Amino acid sequence: MLQSMTGFGKASGFFGDKKIRVELRSLNSKNFDFHSKIPSLYKEKEIELRNIVSEQLNRGKVECFIVIEESQKTDARVELNTAVLAGYYKQLQELGADLKDGTTALLPHLLSLPDAFKSKQNELSGEEWKVVLELVADACKHLQEFRGQEGAALQNDFLKRLSDIRTNAKLVKERLPERKEKVISKLRDAINTLQTGVDENRFEQELIYYLEKLDISEEEVRLENHLSYFEATMQEEEHCGRKLGFICQEMGREINTMGSKANDAEIQKLVVLMKDDLEKIKEQVLNVL
């Protein structure tokens, strides 16, 4: 079954009087691209966190948010980071002087700036980090479930569009006998306008050569093989986005060749419909894990 690269997962739990919330969001990306916004207490574990999430989610642009909510009982462990606030205030004073404006109204906003507060707890305990990792694993699980639901929707859309391509390819095949008669008729009319004698055997040889150049039976067979391979890959492989992209390229080659050999307005219309469905598949394949 397919998995989308788009997903969201969250988990929350407690360590002592702390409530810890973990949120993960993912979007499509060629590789694994990790961004985190976590408390300074956990910064030393950021590489470990990245490796764990990468192992679980494989690919995509992933954003990780970890928030600590302290209860009233733990207020004493949090204090103003006066050094940082003093630096902020000094810069605001300088800015206010340049703008000839006061900075008093901006003072409340200082408290919302990064690192305005600091924790008196300077070391991360192994027990707390274990709780965090359990929450991260839980959030990854929920994100993967979300990805699975998105992947199922993508798979249904792919199957419908593959069916439409197959139907139009069949209509192209049904159109070929009529196209052949039109080609022969046009060639005979063109020769008759010359008002000169034509060797019938030579005409037959040239006709066969011309019709062979317009033959698309091989393209039809290869296109059907690619359609079947795409369907089988979706069913059998979990992380197959890149492979499906390559199969789409092969399907595109066959459809384009059919269009260049069409020599018939109705066949050209069918080729355009097949190209349209294939382009929509290719757009969505970029979001497949």
Buried (B, 14 or more C-beta within 10 A) or exposed (E): EBBBBBBBBBBBBEBEEBBBBBBBBBBBBEEBBBEBEBEEBBEEBEEEBBEBBBEBBBBBBBBBBBEBEBEEEBEEEBEEBEEBBEEBBEEBEEEBEEEEEEBEEBEEEBEEEEEBBBBEEEEBEEEBBEBBBBBBBBBBEBBBEBBBEBBBEBBEEBEEBBEBBBBBBEBBBEBBEEBBEEBBEEBEEEEEEEEEEEEEEEBEEBBEEEBEEBEBEEBBEBBBBBBEBBBEBBEEEEEBBEBBBEBBEBBBEBBBBBBEBBBBEEBBEBBEBBBBBBEBBBEBBEBBB
